[in-house]
């Protein structure tokens, strides 16, 4: 069996496991540890913040610009540790007013302004759909890297990204579409699956980092000494960067953790009961810290091994492959797949809620007949939309 088929079957098997996890979590509210697991599921689901860019691109950024990658991680960490009262206030408002989306929140805070809700939805759509496309592109490119296919050829219609999009569409419909008025934890299955994906991508990234530090080199000291002795690598991490640029990125990352549609959804709309939320203040920053610890070691090891001859964004995959550690390379690929699919699923859910409630349904009701308007139960129409 070719490597392409092996990798495709591995990907399908992994996505199938996520499907089973979501299905089981949807139908068994006391499963996966019940109340005890809630304190872990919530902060891990917020880990959807770590997209394929955070997984692959942070290493690429570190390899090209040294420490400039840090604000993307530090902003959310500082927001959760020091801005927790703000997050708690947001959550209280969302729960009190039964808010279901970022557009709904903006509208509710400004006198139920429908034009503002529509504007928020349009901005979210324009900003998020290209980002979803980038996640699918990352899936296709990393599949090409793993299978040894040329990545600079023209895109094919029926490639890995296409089939990933089809599966995720089905997944989002089954576990994201809900009748109005259902219980608040109606997306529990999807949130458990997102938490599992967050755990997988962290474990994969950390294991690649451990491989670089302790198998390719004799620990952090040895790796960093080799990096300092290499003029090209040393120049990358000694580059001065703008303090204003650093502060701007830090502020944007701090705001992104609450303003991105997917982050607003998992952090506030899907927030559990009060007693299970407090752990997120420390667990989520610790989660991001797990990535920070190994971004620079992976970038340094990649530069020492490949120099400028390989794309830095792919170091997480290329390093295990270059040293014939195929199991670790496969796990690294699954970590990147998790990072991409988690973002796509939650963003799709958040955008669908906004687009349906603020754009499509109002247009349908305006254009519909009096018979439709007078019906008491329009749940079927809302679900189809």
C-alpha positions, 0 to 999 in steps of 0.5 A: 500500500502506498504512503498516500493511502496509508496516510489517508486511511490514518487521517480518516481513522483519526477523524472517525475517532473524533466522530465517535467521541462527539457522538458518545459525548452528545448522547451521554452527558455523564460520559468522559468523567462527567462533572470532573471532566468539565474542568478540563474539557472547557480550557482544552476546547479554548485551545482551538485558538492554536490553529495550523498557523500556531502549530506550524507557522509559529516555528516558521516565524521563529526560524525567520524572525526570532522571538517575534512569534511570542506575542501570539502566545503571550497575549492570550496568556496575559488576558486569562491570567490578569484579565480574568475579571473581564472574561468572567463579566463577558460570560455572565452577560452572555449567560444572563441574556442567552446570547448565542453569538458574537453578533448577538452580543454586539446587538444586545449591548447596543439596544438590539441594533439589527444593523450592527448585528448584520455588520458584525456578521459580515465582518466575521464572514469576510475575515474568517472564510479566508482563514478557513481556506488557509486551514484546508490549504495547510491540510493539503500541503502537509499531506503532500509533504508527508507523501513526497508529492510536489507541493508547488503544483497546481491545486487538484479538485479531489485532493486531501483538502477537498475530502477533509472539507466534505467530512468536516461539513458532515461533522459540523451539520451533525454535531453543530446544528441544533433546534432552538431552545435545546439545552445550553450544553447541546454542543457538548459532543463537539466541544469534547471532540475539540478538547481531544483535538487540542490535547492531540496537537499539544502532545504531538508538538511537545513530542517533536520538541522532545525529539529535537532536544533530547534525541538530536541533541544532548538537551537544551544547553547543547542545542542552544550552544550549537545554535549560537555557534552557527552564524546564520542561526545566531543572527536569526535569534539576535535580531532586534524587533520593534517594541511598538510592533511587539506591543501592537501584536500583544494587544491584538492577540489579547483581543483575539482570544475574546473577539474571534468568532470561534473564541467567543463561541467556545469561551462564552457561549459554550461556557460551563457552570461557574464552578467549572470555569475557574480552572481555565484561568490557569490551565489554558495559559499552561496549555499555551506555555507547552507550545512556547517551550518548544517553538524555538528548539524546533526552529533552531534544530530545523535551521541547523539541519536544513538551513534555508533549503526547506520551508521553515513552516514544515520543520515540525514534519520534516525533522522526524522524517529526516531522521526516519522517525515515521511514527513521530512524523505521522503523529505530528501530521495528526497534530496539524490536522487537529489544529486545522480541523478544530478551527474549521469546525468551531468557526463554521458553527459560529459563522452558521449561527450568525449568518442564519440568525442575522442574515438569512432568516430575517430575509426569509421572514420578510419574503415569506407568505402570511401562512409561514409567518403565522405558524407557531413552530418554525424550528424545521425552517431554522434547522434547515437554514 
